[in-house]
Amino acid sequence: MRFVLDGDVVELDNVDPNRTVLQFLREDLRRTGTKEGCAEGDCGACTVVVADVDASGLRIGARAINSCIQLLPTLDGKELLTVESLANGGSLHPAQRAMVDCHGSQCGFCTPGFVMSLFALYKNNPAPSRTEIDDALAGNLCRCTGYRSIVAAAKDMYRDAPREGDWTQVVSGGEPGRDEAERIERLKLLASDQPLCVTWKDRRFFSPKTVDELAGLVQEFPEATLLAGGTDVGLWITKQHRNLATIIYTGNVSGIQDVAVTDSCVDIGAAVSLTDAMPAILKHFPSLTELFLRFASPPIRNAGTLGGNIANGSPIGDSMPALLALDTSLVLGNGSQRRTIALDEFYKAYRETALQAGEFIERIQIPLPDENSYVRSYKVSKRFDQDISTVCAAFRLRLNNNVVEEIRLAYGGMAETPRRARRCEEALRGSEWNADTVLTASRMLAEDFTPITDMRSSAQYRGEICRNLLTRFLHETTGAETTSVYSYGR
């Protein structure tokens, strides 16, 4: 495997496929600026930036990721930047200088991670709003200073005049400078159309380049772990201390990296990152903006994929309720065969899906909206940013003269899988869309779901929130002043 670090091509052989980028940096290279805080992609102390030539072939894209859960072989063909990479003849990068001037650092442990998130923001957004700054920093936690001085640094770093030709200093835009052109050429020389196979003792890591190669590997190694962004699989290694014998990485497979819009649907390849999938969905369903803004953090969205989030099958995954409400279908590959299945038929039990041996998710197809539909999604959690849902709900409604012609109600956190509330849907279908109807139908939610009590909430709280979110949806689609304060199951 080969990747670029500080202008040099790093070539590695005999690499443990279970080794993380963070372990390699700290233990092998002794680059200790990158820290380990949580080992699960939550705190951001391990943030680095991965750069690659974009689809145009003329620019380099740079994205922040969590190195603590990113497996080392996934860097093949890319460029890695750490906080040490920002050094330029001893001078500070604008993000570093601003953190000093604005007193954004106290104990210093989290500072390198903040700097790398700021660096990615600096590269990708020449004039961020306060909301965009907050979102860029949502994956970085500080336990000392609070965030006001760090937000001030995010604004202040733009007053530095960029250095001509230095890619680490110049906000993307216009013609590529000398440094960026050299980086593009270096990465293009690393590019290969040959699949990567890394072996270490009894462990193997495959990185196929085509869908056919992927299909062949999945059939040859049906027990293998399919790795997309690693935002969940990485925790199996760092938290559960599992040793994954065979890994098949989907991140370099052409044919599942694209987003297309047909006459009937938004068609998203399973390996498209959440960062790239979300704009395509929001273009047609802008009412989902807040849900996706609160969906994890930029480093997680940059690495994680929509297909991986679906295949993971978590009952509290935030994408699934919205996708269920939107009547999403999945195209599943199995060798040269393909079959299409509705997402609401995909989940069978806790972490159990309809995938058969040798099968994998190839594409996600979301029907386009019609002008008479209302779509909403709501996330309830203890924190606004970077938190797991207590309950996540998504609704799609089509009315005809204020009569419910079609309705889909989907919830996460209410059962062992993301699930539609079919009894409640049936009670609403064909009825007037008003407070009395919703109040009566919402009692059916107690038959649709039997929530549990856990560390995030009680079963009673989940039940009441479940009903109240439906009432909120009624309010937002009618403007009616309604309340719901009834106990769950009453």
C-alpha positions as CSV (number, residue, x, y, z in Angstrom):
1,M,0.0,0.0,0.0
2,R,1.2,3.5,-0.8
3,F,0.1,7.0,0.3
4,V,1.6,10.5,0.5
5,L,2.7,12.1,3.8
6,D,4.5,15.5,3.8
7,G,5.4,15.2,0.1
8,D,6.9,11.7,0.4
9,V,5.4,8.5,-0.8
10,V,5.1,6.0,2.1
11,E,5.2,2.4,1.0
12,L,4.1,-0.3,3.5
13,D,4.1,-4.0,3.2
14,N,3.2,-6.7,5.8
15,V,0.7,-4.3,7.5
16,D,-1.8,-5.6,10.0
17,P,-5.2,-4.8,8.3
18,N,-6.7,-4.1,11.8
19,R,-4.1,-1.4,12.5
20,T,-5.6,2.1,12.7
21,V,-4.1,5.3,11.2
22,L,-3.8,6.7,14.8
23,Q,-1.8,3.7,15.9
24,F,0.5,4.0,12.9
25,L,1.1,7.7,13.5
26,R,1.8,7.6,17.2
27,E,3.5,4.2,17.6
28,D,5.3,3.7,14.3
29,L,6.1,7.3,13.2
30,R,6.1,8.9,16.7
31,R,4.0,11.7,15.3
32,T,2.4,12.4,18.7
33,G,0.6,15.6,17.8
34,T,-2.5,13.4,16.9
35,K,-4.1,12.3,20.2
36,E,-6.3,9.4,21.3
37,G,-9.1,10.6,23.5
38,C,-12.0,8.2,23.1
39,A,-11.0,5.7,20.4
40,E,-14.5,5.7,19.0
41,G,-14.7,8.8,16.8
42,D,-16.5,11.1,19.3
43,C,-14.0,13.5,20.8
44,G,-12.0,14.6,17.7
45,A,-8.6,14.6,19.4
46,C,-7.4,12.3,16.7
47,T,-8.6,14.4,13.7
48,V,-6.5,14.3,10.6
49,V,-7.2,15.3,7.0
50,V,-7.2,12.9,4.0
51,A,-6.8,14.5,0.6
52,D,-7.5,13.0,-2.8
53,V,-8.0,14.2,-6.4
54,D,-11.7,15.1,-6.9
55,A,-13.9,13.8,-9.7
56,S,-12.8,16.6,-12.0
57,G,-9.2,15.5,-11.8
58,L,-8.2,19.2,-11.5
59,R,-8.5,19.8,-7.8
60,I,-7.7,18.2,-4.5
61,G,-10.5,17.6,-2.0
62,A,-9.5,17.6,1.7
63,R,-11.7,16.1,4.4
64,A,-11.3,15.7,8.1
65,I,-11.6,12.2,9.5
66,N,-11.2,10.4,12.8
67,S,-7.9,8.5,12.6
68,C,-8.7,6.4,15.7
69,I,-11.2,4.3,13.8
70,Q,-9.8,4.6,10.2
71,L,-8.0,1.5,9.2
72,L,-4.5,2.1,7.8
73,P,-4.9,0.2,4.5
74,T,-7.8,2.6,3.5
75,L,-5.2,5.3,2.9
76,D,-3.9,3.6,-0.2
77,G,-3.6,6.1,-3.0
78,K,-4.4,9.1,-0.9
79,E,-2.6,11.9,0.9
80,L,-2.5,12.1,4.7
81,L,-2.1,15.4,6.6
82,T,-1.5,15.7,10.3
83,V,-1.0,18.7,12.5
84,E,2.7,18.3,11.9
85,S,2.1,18.6,8.1
86,L,1.0,22.2,8.5
87,A,4.5,23.4,9.4
88,N,5.9,25.6,6.7
89,G,9.5,26.8,7.4
90,G,8.6,27.2,11.1
91,S,5.6,29.5,10.5
92,L,2.2,28.8,11.7
93,H,-0.8,27.9,9.5
94,P,-3.6,30.5,9.8
95,A,-5.7,28.0,11.8
96,Q,-2.8,27.6,14.3
97,R,-2.0,31.3,14.5
98,A,-5.7,32.1,15.1
99,M,-5.9,29.5,17.9
100,V,-2.9,31.2,19.6
101,D,-4.1,34.8,19.1
102,C,-7.7,34.0,20.2
103,H,-6.6,31.9,23.3
104,G,-8.3,28.8,21.9
105,S,-6.1,26.4,23.7
106,Q,-5.7,25.6,27.4
107,C,-4.5,22.1,28.4
108,G,-3.7,21.6,24.7
109,F,-4.8,17.9,24.4
110,C,-7.7,18.6,22.0
111,T,-6.0,21.5,20.2
112,P,-4.4,19.5,17.3
113,G,-7.7,18.0,16.5
114,F,-9.4,21.4,16.5
115,V,-6.6,22.8,14.3
116,M,-7.2,20.0,11.7
117,S,-10.9,20.6,11.6
118,L,-10.3,24.3,11.2
119,F,-7.8,23.5,8.5
120,A,-10.4,21.5,6.6
121,L,-12.9,24.3,7.0
122,Y,-10.3,26.8,5.7
123,K,-9.6,24.7,2.7
124,N,-13.2,24.1,1.7
125,N,-15.1,27.2,2.7
126,P,-13.8,30.8,2.1
127,A,-16.5,32.5,4.1
128,P,-18.3,30.2,6.5
129,S,-21.4,31.3,8.5
130,R,-21.6,30.7,12.2
131,T,-23.8,27.7,11.6
132,E,-21.2,26.3,9.2
133,I,-18.4,26.9,11.8
134,D,-20.4,25.2,14.5
135,D,-21.0,22.2,12.3
136,A,-17.3,22.0,11.2
137,L,-16.4,21.8,14.9
138,A,-19.2,19.5,16.0
139,G,-16.9,16.5,16.1
140,N,-14.3,18.2,18.4
141,L,-14.8,18.3,22.2
142,C,-12.9,20.7,24.5
143,R,-13.1,20.1,28.3
144,C,-11.3,23.3,29.3
145,T,-12.1,26.5,27.6
146,G,-15.5,26.2,26.2
147,Y,-16.0,27.1,22.5
148,R,-16.3,30.8,22.2
149,S,-12.6,31.4,21.7
150,I,-12.3,28.5,19.3
151,V,-15.2,29.9,17.2
152,A,-13.4,33.3,17.3
153,A,-10.3,31.6,15.9
154,A,-12.4,30.0,13.1
155,K,-13.4,33.5,12.0
156,D,-10.0,35.1,12.6
157,M,-7.9,32.6,10.6
158,Y,-9.3,34.1,7.3
159,R,-7.5,37.5,7.9
160,D,-4.1,36.0,6.9
161,A,-3.1,36.6,3.4
162,P,-2.7,33.2,1.6
163,R,0.8,32.3,0.4
164,E,0.9,32.0,-3.3
165,G,1.4,28.4,-4.5
166,D,1.1,26.8,-1.0
167,W,-1.8,24.4,-1.0
168,T,-2.0,24.3,2.8
169,Q,-2.5,28.0,2.9
170,V,-4.9,28.7,-0.1
171,V,-8.6,28.3,0.1
172,S,-9.9,26.1,-2.8
173,G,-11.0,28.0,-5.8
174,G,-9.7,29.4,-9.1
175,E,-6.8,27.7,-10.9
176,P,-4.7,25.2,-8.9
177,G,-1.4,26.8,-7.6
178,R,2.0,25.3,-8.1
179,D,1.8,23.2,-4.9
180,E,-1.6,21.8,-5.6
181,A,-0.6,20.9,-9.2
182,E,2.4,19.0,-7.8
183,R,0.2,17.2,-5.3
184,I,-2.3,16.2,-8.0
185,E,0.5,14.8,-10.1
186,R,1.9,12.9,-7.2
187,L,-1.5,11.3,-6.4
188,K,-2.2,10.5,-10.0
189,L,1.1,8.6,-10.1
190,L,0.0,6.6,-7.1
191,A,-3.4,5.7,-8.8
192,S,-3.8,2.1,-9.9
193,D,-6.6,0.2,-11.5
194,Q,-5.4,-3.0,-9.8
195,P,-7.1,-4.2,-6.6
196,L,-5.1,-4.0,-3.4
197,C,-4.5,-7.1,-1.3
198,V,-2.7,-6.7,2.1
199,T,-1.9,-9.8,4.1
200,W,-0.5,-10.1,7.6
201,K,-0.2,-13.4,9.3
202,D,-3.7,-14.9,9.0
203,R,-5.4,-11.6,8.2
204,R,-6.3,-10.2,4.8
205,F,-7.5,-6.8,3.5
206,F,-9.0,-6.6,0.0
207,S,-9.7,-3.3,-1.8
208,P,-11.4,-4.1,-5.1
209,K,-11.7,-1.5,-7.9
210,T,-14.9,-2.7,-9.7
211,V,-18.3,-4.0,-8.7
212,D,-17.5,-7.3,-10.4
213,E,-14.3,-7.7,-8.3
214,L,-16.3,-6.8,-5.2
215,A,-19.0,-9.3,-6.0
216,G,-16.4,-12.0,-6.6
217,L,-14.7,-11.4,-3.3
218,V,-17.9,-11.4,-1.3
219,Q,-18.8,-14.8,-2.8
220,E,-15.3,-16.2,-2.3
221,F,-15.2,-14.9,1.3
222,P,-18.8,-14.9,2.6
223,E,-17.5,-14.7,6.2
224,A,-15.6,-11.5,5.4
225,T,-16.3,-8.1,7.0
226,L,-17.4,-5.5,4.5
227,L,-15.8,-2.2,5.4
228,A,-17.2,1.1,4.2
229,G,-16.3,4.1,6.3
230,G,-15.3,2.2,9.4
231,T,-17.3,4.4,11.7
232,D,-18.9,1.3,13.3
233,V,-16.5,-1.5,12.2
234,G,-13.6,0.6,13.7
235,L,-15.2,0.3,17.1
236,W,-15.3,-3.5,16.9
237,I,-11.5,-3.3,16.8
238,T,-10.8,-0.4,19.3
239,K,-13.6,-1.1,21.8
240,Q,-14.5,-4.7,21.5
241,H,-10.9,-5.8,20.6
242,R,-12.1,-8.1,17.9
243,N,-9.6,-9.4,15.3
244,L,-11.1,-9.2,11.8
245,A,-9.5,-12.0,9.8
246,T,-10.8,-10.9,6.3
247,I,-11.8,-7.4,5.4
248,I,-13.3,-6.3,2.0
249,Y,-13.1,-2.5,1.6
250,T,-15.8,-0.8,-0.6
251,G,-14.2,2.7,-0.6
252,N,-12.4,2.3,-4.0
253,V,-15.1,0.5,-6.0
254,S,-16.1,2.3,-9.1
255,G,-19.8,2.0,-9.9
256,I,-21.0,2.5,-6.4
257,Q,-19.4,5.9,-5.8
258,D,-21.8,8.0,-7.8
259,V,-25.1,9.8,-7.3
260,A,-27.6,10.0,-10.2
261,V,-31.1,11.5,-10.5
262,T,-33.4,9.6,-12.8
263,D,-37.0,10.5,-13.8
264,S,-38.3,8.6,-10.8
265,C,-35.6,8.5,-8.1
266,V,-32.4,9.7,-6.5
267,D,-30.1,6.8,-7.2
268,I,-27.1,6.7,-4.7
269,G,-24.2,4.2,-4.8
270,A,-23.7,2.3,-1.6
271,A,-20.2,3.6,-1.1
272,V,-21.1,7.3,-1.5
273,S,-20.1,9.1,1.7
274,L,-22.8,10.7,3.9
275,T,-21.2,14.0,3.2
276,D,-21.9,13.5,-0.6
277,A,-25.2,11.7,-0.3
278,M,-26.9,14.3,1.9
279,P,-26.9,17.3,-0.6
280,A,-28.4,15.0,-3.2
281,I,-31.2,14.1,-0.9
282,L,-31.7,17.6,0.5
283,K,-32.1,19.0,-2.9
284,H,-35.3,17.1,-3.2
285,F,-36.3,16.9,0.5
286,P,-35.1,20.2,2.0
287,S,-37.2,19.6,5.1
288,L,-34.7,17.0,6.2
289,T,-31.9,19.6,6.6
290,E,-31.9,19.7,10.4
291,L,-31.8,15.9,10.6
292,F,-28.8,15.7,8.4
293,L,-27.1,18.6,10.2
294,R,-27.4,16.7,13.4
295,F,-26.4,13.4,11.8
296,A,-23.0,12.7,13.6
297,S,-20.2,15.1,12.9
298,P,-18.3,16.1,9.7
299,P,-15.4,13.6,10.3
300,I,-17.9,10.8,10.7
301,R,-20.0,11.9,7.7
302,N,-16.8,12.3,5.6
303,A,-15.9,8.7,6.2
304,G,-19.2,6.9,6.8
305,T,-21.4,5.9,3.8
306,L,-25.2,5.8,3.4
307,G,-24.9,2.1,2.3
308,G,-22.9,1.3,5.4
309,N,-25.4,3.1,7.7
310,I,-28.2,1.0,6.2
311,A,-26.4,-2.3,6.3
312,N,-25.3,-1.8,9.9
313,G,-29.0,-2.1,10.8
314,S,-28.8,-0.2,14.1
315,P,-32.2,0.4,15.6
316,I,-31.1,4.0,16.3
317,G,-29.5,4.8,13.0
318,D,-30.7,8.2,12.0
319,S,-30.9,7.7,8.2
320,M,-33.3,4.7,8.3
321,P,-36.5,6.4,9.6
322,A,-36.3,9.0,6.9
323,L,-35.5,6.5,4.2
324,L,-38.3,4.2,5.3
325,A,-40.7,7.2,5.2
326,L,-39.6,8.0,1.7
327,D,-40.3,4.4,0.5
328,T,-36.7,3.7,-0.3
329,S,-35.6,0.6,-2.2
330,L,-32.2,-1.2,-2.2
331,V,-30.5,-2.9,-5.1
332,L,-28.6,-5.9,-3.8
333,G,-25.8,-7.5,-5.8
334,N,-24.9,-11.2,-5.7
335,G,-22.3,-12.2,-8.3
336,S,-23.8,-11.2,-11.6
337,Q,-27.3,-11.2,-10.2
338,R,-29.3,-8.2,-8.9
339,R,-32.5,-8.0,-6.9
340,T,-34.4,-5.0,-5.6
341,I,-36.0,-5.0,-2.2
342,A,-38.0,-2.4,-0.3
343,L,-36.1,-1.0,2.7
344,D,-39.1,-1.8,5.0
345,E,-38.6,-5.5,4.1
346,F,-34.8,-5.4,4.7
347,Y,-34.7,-5.5,8.5
348,K,-35.7,-8.9,10.0
349,A,-34.6,-8.6,13.6
350,Y,-32.0,-6.9,15.8
351,R,-28.9,-6.5,13.5
352,E,-30.4,-9.1,11.2
353,T,-31.1,-8.1,7.6
354,A,-32.4,-9.8,4.4
355,L,-28.9,-10.0,2.9
356,Q,-28.2,-13.6,1.7
357,A,-24.8,-15.2,1.6
358,G,-22.7,-13.5,-1.1
359,E,-25.0,-10.5,-1.2
360,F,-24.2,-6.8,-0.6
361,I,-26.0,-3.5,-1.0
362,E,-25.1,-1.9,-4.3
363,R,-27.4,1.1,-4.7
364,I,-30.0,3.0,-2.7
365,Q,-33.0,4.4,-4.7
366,I,-35.3,7.1,-3.2
367,P,-38.4,8.0,-5.1
368,L,-38.7,11.6,-6.1
369,P,-41.3,13.7,-4.2
370,D,-44.7,14.8,-5.5
371,E,-46.0,18.3,-5.0
372,N,-48.8,17.1,-2.7
373,S,-46.5,15.4,-0.1
374,Y,-45.3,16.7,3.2
375,V,-42.0,15.2,4.6
376,R,-40.6,15.8,8.0
377,S,-38.0,14.2,10.3
378,Y,-37.3,14.9,14.0
379,K,-34.5,13.8,16.2
380,V,-34.7,13.8,20.0
381,S,-31.4,13.4,21.9
382,K,-29.7,14.7,25.0
383,R,-27.4,16.9,23.0
384,F,-28.0,18.8,19.7
385,D,-24.7,17.8,18.1
386,Q,-22.9,14.5,18.0
387,D,-25.4,12.4,19.9
388,I,-27.2,9.2,19.5
389,S,-31.0,9.5,19.1
390,T,-33.4,8.6,21.9
391,V,-36.1,8.6,19.3
392,C,-35.9,9.6,15.6
393,A,-39.1,9.9,13.7
394,A,-39.8,10.5,10.0
395,F,-43.2,11.1,8.3
396,R,-44.4,11.4,4.8
397,L,-48.0,12.5,4.1
398,R,-50.1,13.0,1.0
399,L,-53.4,14.7,1.3
400,N,-56.4,15.0,-1.0
401,N,-58.9,17.7,0.1
402,N,-57.5,17.3,3.6
403,V,-58.1,13.6,3.6
404,V,-55.1,11.3,4.2
405,E,-54.5,9.6,0.9
406,E,-51.2,8.0,1.9
407,I,-49.0,8.2,5.1
408,R,-45.8,6.6,6.2
409,L,-44.7,6.9,9.8
410,A,-41.2,5.5,10.6
411,Y,-39.3,5.5,13.9
412,G,-35.9,4.6,15.2
413,G,-35.2,3.9,18.9
414,M,-38.7,2.4,19.4
415,A,-38.0,-1.3,18.5
416,E,-35.2,-3.7,17.8
417,T,-35.1,-2.4,14.2
418,P,-36.1,0.9,12.5
419,R,-39.7,0.3,11.8
420,R,-42.9,1.7,10.4
421,A,-46.0,2.3,12.6
422,R,-48.3,0.3,10.4
423,R,-51.3,0.2,12.7
424,C,-51.2,3.9,13.2
425,E,-50.8,4.4,9.5
426,E,-53.9,2.3,8.8
427,A,-55.9,4.3,11.4
428,L,-55.1,7.5,9.7
429,R,-55.4,6.5,6.0
430,G,-58.7,7.7,4.5
431,S,-59.4,10.0,7.5
432,E,-59.6,13.7,7.9
433,W,-56.2,15.2,8.8
434,N,-57.0,17.0,12.0
435,A,-56.3,16.9,15.8
436,D,-59.1,14.5,16.7
437,T,-58.1,12.0,14.1
438,V,-54.4,12.2,15.0
439,L,-55.2,11.9,18.7
440,T,-57.3,8.8,18.1
441,A,-54.8,7.2,15.7
442,S,-51.8,7.9,17.9
443,R,-53.1,5.5,20.5
444,M,-52.3,2.7,18.0
445,L,-48.6,3.5,18.5
446,A,-48.8,1.5,21.7
447,E,-49.6,-1.5,19.6
448,D,-47.0,-0.7,17.0
449,F,-44.1,-0.5,19.5
450,T,-42.9,-1.8,22.8
451,P,-39.9,0.5,23.6
452,I,-37.3,-0.4,26.2
453,T,-35.8,1.6,29.0
454,D,-32.0,2.1,28.7
455,M,-29.3,4.7,29.4
456,R,-30.8,7.2,27.0
457,S,-34.4,7.2,28.3
458,S,-37.3,5.3,29.9
459,A,-39.8,3.4,27.8
460,Q,-42.5,5.7,29.0
461,Y,-40.6,8.8,27.8
462,R,-40.0,7.2,24.4
463,G,-43.7,6.4,24.1
464,E,-44.8,9.9,24.9
465,I,-42.2,11.4,22.5
466,C,-43.3,9.0,19.8
467,R,-46.9,10.4,20.0
468,N,-45.9,14.0,20.5
469,L,-43.7,14.0,17.4
470,L,-46.8,12.9,15.3
471,T,-48.7,15.8,16.9
472,R,-45.9,18.2,16.0
473,F,-46.1,16.9,12.4
474,L,-49.8,17.7,12.4
475,H,-49.1,21.2,13.7
476,E,-46.5,21.9,11.0
477,T,-48.6,20.6,8.2
478,T,-51.8,22.4,9.2
479,G,-50.8,25.3,11.5
480,A,-53.3,24.1,14.0
481,E,-52.6,24.8,17.7
482,T,-52.5,21.3,19.2
483,T,-51.0,19.7,22.2
484,S,-50.4,16.1,23.2
485,V,-49.8,15.5,26.9
486,Y,-51.4,12.1,27.2
487,S,-49.6,9.2,28.7
488,Y,-48.3,6.5,26.4
489,G,-50.9,3.7,25.9
490,R,-53.8,5.6,27.4
